[in-house]
């Protein structure tokens, strides 16, 4: 047997809440809503577990200038 919940939200209230968010919170929300959040979380986990090595700033911009 399932349990249902009904929530009544106004679009204006949601918009006001989003406007109050910090830039990083808005970026996180965008990742979640776009479906890319899982991919980013997976990559972050790989970096933290040292399965992959990130490039240094110098390696990233080598031969650019």
N, C-alpha and C positions, 0 to 999 in steps of 0.2 A: 504494500500500500504506500503510495507516495503522498508527500505533503507539499502543498502549493502555497506560495506567498505572492501576494499582489502588492506592488509598490506603485504609488502615485507620485511621479516626479514631473515637474514642469521643465521644459526645455530652457527657459530663462534661468532657472535655478542651477541647472547643470552648467550652462554657459558662464554664469557668475562664478561658480566654483572653479572652473577651468581658468578663467581670467586671473583668479587669485593665486594660482599655482606658480611655483618657481619655474624658471626655464628648464632646469634639469627634470623636474617632475612632468612638465609638458612633453619633453622628449621621450621620457619613459612611457607616458601614456600613448604617444604616437606609435612607439614600437609595439606595445601590447595590442593596440587596435589594428595595426597594419599586419599583424601576424608574424612580424620579424622578431618579436620579443623572445621567442623560444630559441631561435637561431643565435641571437646575441647572448642569451643566458648560457647556451651550450658552449659557445666560444669562450666566454669568460671563465667557465668551469675548466675548460681545457688549459687556459693560460694559468689559472691558479694552481692546477694540479701539475703544472710544468710538462704537460703532454706536448705542448707546442711552445716555441720560443718566439717572443715578439721581437720585431726589429727595433733597433735604437733609432733615435732621431737622425743620427748621422747616416745610418744604413738606409733609412727611408729616403733621404734627400741627396744621397750620393749621386754625383754627376748631374745634378739638376741645374746648378749654377755654373 
